[in-house]
Amino acid sequence: IGAAIAGVLAADGAHVIGLDVPAARDALDATMRQLNGTALAFDIAAPEAPAQIAAALDELGVDIVVHNAGITKDKTIAKMTDAAWQSVIDINLSAQERIDDALLAGGILRDGGRIVAVSSISGIAGNPGQTNYATSKAGVIGRVESMAPRLSARGITINAVAPGFIETQMTAKIPLAIREAGRRMNSMSQGGQPADVAQTIAWLAQPGSAGVTGQVVRVCGQSLIGA
Ligand SMILES: NC(=O)c1ccc[n+]([C@@H]2O[C@H](COP(=O)([O-])OP(=O)(O)OC[C@H]3O[C@@H](n4cnc5c(N)ncnc54)[C@H](O)[C@@H]3O)[C@@H](O)[C@H]2O)c1
């Protein structure tokens, strides 16, 4: 999904700065090379990451921040370890907050800017075996609602996008029967594509979406899961 977002924003004329973990550096470099973008390799969960990201972006500033990085560590609540709970909340939710704090405090995200955070339909209705993930993604929705009024004086909007089942490496890991249910139980009877999510994010990143803030937009084809 991140590569699709980068592709759509670059096609819309943005200079894209793509971020991924150091272990994904080669793929990140290749994607950014294709888009004439810039690659940043950081683990967003590292305590020093927000300051390092802010330092890397300080000179040029940014107009659009997309929080897309996310992980799953699915287990029923009885089998969920503290570590699996904490790491999912930290990467999917708290890291976004820390990074925004650093970008906003330093004036790196310019006035009139855009923040778009990737949530999930799991964050709207929950999902069995995904208590940690659903909590983190519900937190993303709460975060954009609570931040929107605070950012409005600077003309910055903040919104969330909640994808349903999208065909990616993340959903390829889901057991077959559940995967097929996720694919088919929506009005379009198929899985979504990363480009579907990317196009919605690009709309929220445009100047013309200035009247939309604090919202969550579902990109799920009326999925019954998460309804
Ligand atoms: N695929 C779906 O059906 C679906 C549905 C709803 C929401 N989402 C959300 O969309 C986003 C993208 O998901 P995807 O399906 O492309 O998953 P993916 O696993 O293919 O990609 C996730 C990316 O995040 C990066 N990442 C993970 N931890 C990181 C960290 N600590 N620091 C920096 N980068 C890190 C990974 O390296 C990877 O490139 C996630 O937030 C996910 O929760 C996906």
PDBQT file of the ligand as one rigid body, heavy atoms in Angstrom, charges set to zero:
ROOT
HETATM    1  N1  LIG A 301      -3.764  -5.064   3.569  1.00  0.00    +0.000 N 
HETATM    2  C1  LIG A 301      -4.944  -4.801   4.113  1.00  0.00    +0.000 C 
HETATM    3  O1  LIG A 301      -5.956  -5.460   3.824  1.00  0.00    +0.000 OA
HETATM    4  C2  LIG A 301      -5.103  -3.675   5.103  1.00  0.00    +0.000 A 
HETATM    5  C3  LIG A 301      -6.370  -3.433   5.604  1.00  0.00    +0.000 A 
HETATM    6  C4  LIG A 301      -6.539  -2.397   6.519  1.00  0.00    +0.000 A 
HETATM    7  C5  LIG A 301      -5.459  -1.625   6.899  1.00  0.00    +0.000 A 
HETATM    8  N2  LIG A 301      -4.231  -1.895   6.399  1.00  0.00    +0.000 N 
HETATM    9  C6  LIG A 301      -3.125  -1.029   6.840  1.00  0.00    +0.000 C 
HETATM   10  O2  LIG A 301      -2.459  -0.485   5.717  1.00  0.00    +0.000 OA
HETATM   11  C7  LIG A 301      -1.093  -0.221   6.049  1.00  0.00    +0.000 C 
HETATM   12  C8  LIG A 301      -0.185  -0.890   5.017  1.00  0.00    +0.000 C 
HETATM   13  O3  LIG A 301      -0.436  -2.274   5.071  1.00  0.00    +0.000 OA
HETATM   14  P1  LIG A 301       0.067  -3.321   3.960  1.00  0.00    +0.000 P 
HETATM   15  O4  LIG A 301      -1.046  -4.269   3.752  1.00  0.00    +0.000 OA
HETATM   16  O5  LIG A 301       0.687  -2.610   2.813  1.00  0.00    +0.000 OA
HETATM   17  O6  LIG A 301       1.158  -4.074   4.842  1.00  0.00    +0.000 OA
HETATM   18  P2  LIG A 301       2.650  -4.538   4.483  1.00  0.00    +0.000 P 
HETATM   19  O7  LIG A 301       3.058  -5.444   5.593  1.00  0.00    +0.000 OA
HETATM   20  O8  LIG A 301       2.729  -5.009   3.076  1.00  0.00    +0.000 OA
HETATM   21  O9  LIG A 301       3.443  -3.150   4.584  1.00  0.00    +0.000 OA
HETATM   22  C9  LIG A 301       3.658  -2.494   5.820  1.00  0.00    +0.000 C 
HETATM   23  C10 LIG A 301       4.914  -1.665   5.677  1.00  0.00    +0.000 C 
HETATM   24  O10 LIG A 301       5.172  -1.018   6.942  1.00  0.00    +0.000 OA
HETATM   25  C11 LIG A 301       6.555  -1.143   7.205  1.00  0.00    +0.000 C 
HETATM   26  N3  LIG A 301       6.807  -1.082   8.643  1.00  0.00    +0.000 N 
HETATM   27  C12 LIG A 301       6.395  -1.969   9.595  1.00  0.00    +0.000 A 
HETATM   28  N4  LIG A 301       6.896  -1.640  10.795  1.00  0.00    +0.000 NA
HETATM   29  C13 LIG A 301       7.651  -0.526  10.614  1.00  0.00    +0.000 A 
HETATM   30  C14 LIG A 301       8.431   0.275  11.482  1.00  0.00    +0.000 A 
HETATM   31  N5  LIG A 301       8.568  -0.018  12.775  1.00  0.00    +0.000 N 
HETATM   32  N6  LIG A 301       9.094   1.340  10.956  1.00  0.00    +0.000 NA
HETATM   33  C15 LIG A 301       8.979   1.636   9.631  1.00  0.00    +0.000 A 
HETATM   34  N7  LIG A 301       8.236   0.918   8.754  1.00  0.00    +0.000 NA
HETATM   35  C16 LIG A 301       7.596  -0.159   9.244  1.00  0.00    +0.000 A 
HETATM   36  C17 LIG A 301       6.909  -2.527   6.666  1.00  0.00    +0.000 C 
HETATM   37  O11 LIG A 301       8.299  -2.709   6.528  1.00  0.00    +0.000 OA
HETATM   38  C18 LIG A 301       6.144  -2.528   5.350  1.00  0.00    +0.000 C 
HETATM   39  O12 LIG A 301       6.863  -1.938   4.295  1.00  0.00    +0.000 OA
HETATM   40  C19 LIG A 301      -0.894  -0.756   7.482  1.00  0.00    +0.000 C 
HETATM   41  O13 LIG A 301      -1.029   0.301   8.405  1.00  0.00    +0.000 OA
HETATM   42  C20 LIG A 301      -2.048  -1.738   7.631  1.00  0.00    +0.000 C 
HETATM   43  O14 LIG A 301      -2.410  -1.934   8.974  1.00  0.00    +0.000 OA
HETATM   44  C21 LIG A 301      -4.018  -2.902   5.510  1.00  0.00    +0.000 A 
ENDROOT
TORSDOF 0
